[in-house]
């Protein structure tokens, strides 16, 4: 199967602060033959526009 035909994969890592989520994500990136992108939740929330959201403050 060609890469373009393969379904994408998403890995969610959930845990408390200092549980090792980032360390595990980096280990997956370093050891996997498949490229993975690590996006922390703060990065994702920063990409969401705040304008028009009820109760949201402007940045």
N, CA, C and O atoms as a GROMACS GRO file, in nm:
protein
  236
    1UNK      N    1   0.085  -0.117   0.000
    1UNK     CA    2   0.000   0.000   0.000
    1UNK      C    3   0.090   0.124   0.000
    1UNK      O    4   0.184   0.133   0.078
    2UNK      N    5   0.060   0.218  -0.086
    2UNK     CA    6   0.137   0.342  -0.091
    2UNK      C    7   0.106   0.429   0.029
    2UNK      O    8  -0.001   0.418   0.089
    3UNK      N    9   0.201   0.518   0.063
    3UNK     CA   10   0.182   0.606   0.179
    3UNK      C   11   0.055   0.690   0.167
    3UNK      O   12  -0.014   0.711   0.266
    4UNK      N   13   0.024   0.737   0.047
    4UNK     CA   14  -0.094   0.822   0.028
    4UNK      C   15  -0.223   0.745   0.053
    4UNK      O   16  -0.327   0.806   0.080
    5UNK      N   17  -0.219   0.613   0.043
    5UNK     CA   18  -0.339   0.531   0.062
    5UNK      C   19  -0.355   0.484   0.206
    5UNK      O   20  -0.462   0.433   0.242
    6UNK      N   21  -0.254   0.500   0.287
    6UNK     CA   22  -0.261   0.454   0.426
    6UNK      C   23  -0.340   0.554   0.510
    6UNK      O   24  -0.325   0.675   0.494
    7UNK      N   25  -0.422   0.504   0.599
    7UNK     CA   26  -0.493   0.596   0.688
    7UNK      C   27  -0.395   0.661   0.785
    7UNK      O   28  -0.294   0.602   0.822
    8UNK      N   29  -0.426   0.784   0.825
    8UNK     CA   30  -0.342   0.854   0.922
    8UNK      C   31  -0.357   0.795   1.060
    8UNK      O   32  -0.453   0.723   1.088
    9UNK      N   33  -0.262   0.825   1.145
    9UNK     CA   34  -0.265   0.778   1.283
    9UNK      C   35  -0.258   0.896   1.377
    9UNK      O   36  -0.186   0.993   1.352
   10UNK      N   37  -0.331   0.887   1.484
   10UNK     CA   38  -0.326   0.987   1.590
   10UNK      C   39  -0.304   0.914   1.720
   10UNK      O   40  -0.372   0.815   1.750
   11UNK      N   41  -0.209   0.961   1.798
   11UNK     CA   42  -0.182   0.904   1.930
   11UNK      C   43  -0.208   1.012   2.032
   11UNK      O   44  -0.144   1.117   2.029
   12UNK      N   45  -0.301   0.989   2.122
   12UNK     CA   46  -0.329   1.084   2.229
   12UNK      C   47  -0.258   1.035   2.355
   12UNK      O   48  -0.273   0.920   2.396
   13UNK      N   49  -0.182   1.124   2.414
   13UNK     CA   50  -0.116   1.093   2.542
   13UNK      C   51  -0.182   1.180   2.648
   13UNK      O   52  -0.183   1.303   2.636
   14UNK      N   53  -0.234   1.118   2.749
   14UNK     CA   54  -0.305   1.190   2.854
   14UNK      C   55  -0.243   1.154   2.988
   14UNK      O   56  -0.208   1.038   3.013
   15UNK      N   57  -0.230   1.252   3.073
   15UNK     CA   58  -0.176   1.225   3.206
   15UNK      C   59  -0.156   1.353   3.283
   15UNK      O   60  -0.171   1.463   3.230
   16UNK      N   61  -0.123   1.338   3.407
   16UNK     CA   62  -0.102   1.454   3.493
   16UNK      C   63   0.029   1.523   3.458
   16UNK      O   64   0.111   1.470   3.382
   17UNK      N   65   0.047   1.639   3.514
   17UNK     CA   66   0.172   1.713   3.495
   17UNK      C   67   0.290   1.628   3.540
   17UNK      O   68   0.284   1.561   3.644
   18UNK      N   69   0.396   1.630   3.463
   18UNK     CA   70   0.520   1.556   3.492
   18UNK      C   71   0.504   1.404   3.485
   18UNK      O   72   0.582   1.331   3.546
   19UNK      N   73   0.404   1.357   3.412
   19UNK     CA   74   0.382   1.212   3.401
   19UNK      C   75   0.471   1.148   3.295
   19UNK      O   76   0.483   1.026   3.290
   20UNK      N   77   0.534   1.230   3.209
   20UNK     CA   78   0.621   1.177   3.106
   20UNK      C   79   0.563   1.177   2.966
   20UNK      O   80   0.614   1.108   2.878
   21UNK      N   81   0.456   1.253   2.944
   21UNK     CA   82   0.391   1.257   2.813
   21UNK      C   83   0.486   1.309   2.704
   21UNK      O   84   0.496   1.248   2.597
   22UNK      N   85   0.553   1.418   2.730
   22UNK     CA   86   0.645   1.475   2.631
   22UNK      C   87   0.763   1.382   2.607
   22UNK      O   88   0.806   1.366   2.493
   23UNK      N   89   0.814   1.322   2.711
   23UNK     CA   90   0.926   1.228   2.697
   23UNK      C   91   0.884   1.109   2.611
   23UNK      O   92   0.960   1.065   2.525
   24UNK      N   93   0.765   1.058   2.634
   24UNK     CA   94   0.714   0.946   2.555
   24UNK      C   95   0.692   0.988   2.409
   24UNK      O   96   0.727   0.913   2.318
   25UNK      N   97   0.636   1.106   2.388
   25UNK     CA   98   0.613   1.155   2.251
   25UNK      C   99   0.746   1.166   2.176
   25UNK      O  100   0.754   1.128   2.059
   26UNK      N  101   0.847   1.219   2.241
   26UNK     CA  102   0.978   1.231   2.177
   26UNK      C  103   1.041   1.094   2.150
   26UNK      O  104   1.106   1.074   2.048
   27UNK      N  105   1.021   1.000   2.241
   27UNK     CA  106   1.073   0.864   2.221
   27UNK      C  107   1.005   0.798   2.102
   27UNK      O  108   1.070   0.727   2.024
   28UNK      N  109   0.876   0.820   2.086
   28UNK     CA  110   0.803   0.765   1.970
   28UNK      C  111   0.860   0.826   1.843
   28UNK      O  112   0.883   0.755   1.745
   29UNK      N  113   0.882   0.957   1.843
   29UNK     CA  114   0.939   1.023   1.725
   29UNK      C  115   1.078   0.966   1.692
   29UNK      O  116   1.110   0.943   1.576
   30UNK      N  117   1.158   0.946   1.794
   30UNK     CA  118   1.296   0.902   1.773
   30UNK      C  119   1.307   0.757   1.727
   30UNK      O  120   1.401   0.723   1.654
   31UNK      N  121   1.215   0.672   1.767
   31UNK     CA  122   1.228   0.529   1.738
   31UNK      C  123   1.138   0.479   1.626
   31UNK      O  124   1.159   0.368   1.576
   32UNK      N  125   1.038   0.556   1.586
   32UNK     CA  126   0.943   0.510   1.486
   32UNK      C  127   0.995   0.532   1.344
   32UNK      O  128   1.055   0.635   1.315
   33UNK      N  129   0.971   0.436   1.258
   33UNK     CA  130   1.002   0.452   1.116
   33UNK      C  131   0.901   0.545   1.050
   33UNK      O  132   0.927   0.601   0.944
   34UNK      N  133   0.786   0.561   1.113
   34UNK     CA  134   0.681   0.650   1.064
   34UNK      C  135   0.701   0.788   1.127
   34UNK      O  136   0.716   0.798   1.249
   35UNK      N  137   0.700   0.894   1.047
   35UNK     CA  138   0.715   1.027   1.106
   35UNK      C  139   0.591   1.067   1.186
   35UNK      O  140   0.479   1.050   1.140
   36UNK      N  141   0.613   1.119   1.305
   36UNK     CA  142   0.505   1.169   1.390
   36UNK      C  143   0.533   1.314   1.426
   36UNK      O  144   0.649   1.353   1.442
   37UNK      N  145   0.429   1.392   1.439
   37UNK     CA  146   0.439   1.531   1.482
   37UNK      C  147   0.389   1.538   1.625
   37UNK      O  148   0.284   1.483   1.657
   38UNK      N  149   0.462   1.606   1.710
   38UNK     CA  150   0.420   1.625   1.849
   38UNK      C  151   0.366   1.765   1.866
   38UNK      O  152   0.438   1.863   1.849
   39UNK      N  153   0.239   1.775   1.899
   39UNK     CA  154   0.174   1.903   1.927
   39UNK      C  155   0.120   1.898   2.068
   39UNK      O  156   0.033   1.817   2.099
   40UNK      N  157   0.170   1.985   2.153
   40UNK     CA  158   0.117   1.996   2.288
   40UNK      C  159  -0.017   2.068   2.285
   40UNK      O  160  -0.045   2.144   2.192
   41UNK      N  161  -0.097   2.045   2.385
   41UNK     CA  162  -0.231   2.104   2.390
   41UNK      C  163  -0.224   2.257   2.391
   41UNK      O  164  -0.312   2.323   2.336
   42UNK      N  165  -0.121   2.314   2.453
   42UNK     CA  166  -0.108   2.460   2.454
   42UNK      C  167  -0.086   2.514   2.313
   42UNK      O  168  -0.137   2.622   2.279
   43UNK      N  169  -0.012   2.442   2.232
   43UNK     CA  170   0.010   2.482   2.092
   43UNK      C  171  -0.121   2.479   2.014
   43UNK      O  172  -0.150   2.570   1.936
   44UNK      N  173  -0.201   2.376   2.036
   44UNK     CA  174  -0.327   2.364   1.964
   44UNK      C  175  -0.426   2.473   2.007
   44UNK      O  176  -0.493   2.532   1.924
   45UNK      N  177  -0.435   2.498   2.138
   45UNK     CA  178  -0.526   2.602   2.186
   45UNK      C  179  -0.484   2.740   2.138
   45UNK      O  180  -0.569   2.826   2.114
   46UNK      N  181  -0.355   2.762   2.123
   46UNK     CA  182  -0.306   2.891   2.075
   46UNK      C  183  -0.346   2.915   1.930
   46UNK      O  184  -0.352   3.030   1.885
   47UNK      N  185  -0.373   2.809   1.856
   47UNK     CA  186  -0.411   2.821   1.715
   47UNK      C  187  -0.560   2.851   1.697
   47UNK      O  188  -0.601   2.886   1.586
   48UNK      N  189  -0.639   2.840   1.800
   48UNK     CA  190  -0.783   2.863   1.791
   48UNK      C  191  -0.810   3.013   1.804
   48UNK      O  192  -0.770   3.075   1.903
   49UNK      N  193  -0.878   3.072   1.706
   49UNK     CA  194  -0.907   3.215   1.716
   49UNK      C  195  -1.004   3.243   1.830
   49UNK      O  196  -1.101   3.169   1.850
   50UNK      N  197  -0.979   3.349   1.902
   50UNK     CA  198  -1.063   3.386   2.017
   50UNK      C  199  -1.174   3.482   1.979
   50UNK      O  200  -1.269   3.497   2.056
   51UNK      N  201  -1.168   3.546   1.866
   51UNK     CA  202  -1.269   3.645   1.828
   51UNK      C  203  -1.402   3.576   1.803
   51UNK      O  204  -1.409   3.474   1.736
   52UNK      N  205  -1.505   3.634   1.856
   52UNK     CA  206  -1.640   3.581   1.837
   52UNK      C  207  -1.680   3.474   1.934
   52UNK      O  208  -1.797   3.435   1.938
   53UNK      N  209  -1.588   3.424   2.014
   53UNK     CA  210  -1.623   3.321   2.111
   53UNK      C  211  -1.688   3.385   2.233
   53UNK      O  212  -1.640   3.487   2.283
   54UNK      N  213  -1.794   3.327   2.278
   54UNK     CA  214  -1.867   3.382   2.393
   54UNK      C  215  -1.779   3.381   2.516
   54UNK      O  216  -1.725   3.277   2.554
   55UNK      N  217  -1.764   3.496   2.579
   55UNK     CA  218  -1.690   3.506   2.704
   55UNK      C  219  -1.540   3.506   2.686
   55UNK      O  220  -1.466   3.514   2.785
   56UNK      N  221  -1.492   3.498   2.563
   56UNK     CA  222  -1.347   3.495   2.540
   56UNK      C  223  -1.289   3.636   2.541
   56UNK      O  224  -1.355   3.731   2.500
   57UNK      N  225  -1.171   3.647   2.587
   57UNK     CA  226  -1.102   3.776   2.586
   57UNK      C  227  -1.007   3.781   2.467
   57UNK      O  228  -0.952   3.679   2.425
   58UNK      N  229  -0.989   3.899   2.416
   58UNK     CA  230  -0.898   3.916   2.302
   58UNK      C  231  -0.754   3.902   2.347
   58UNK      O  232  -0.719   3.935   2.461
   59UNK      N  233  -0.672   3.853   2.260
   59UNK     CA  234  -0.530   3.838   2.291
   59UNK      C  235  -0.454   3.959   2.247
   59UNK      O  236  -0.332   3.966   2.264
   0.00000   0.00000   0.00000
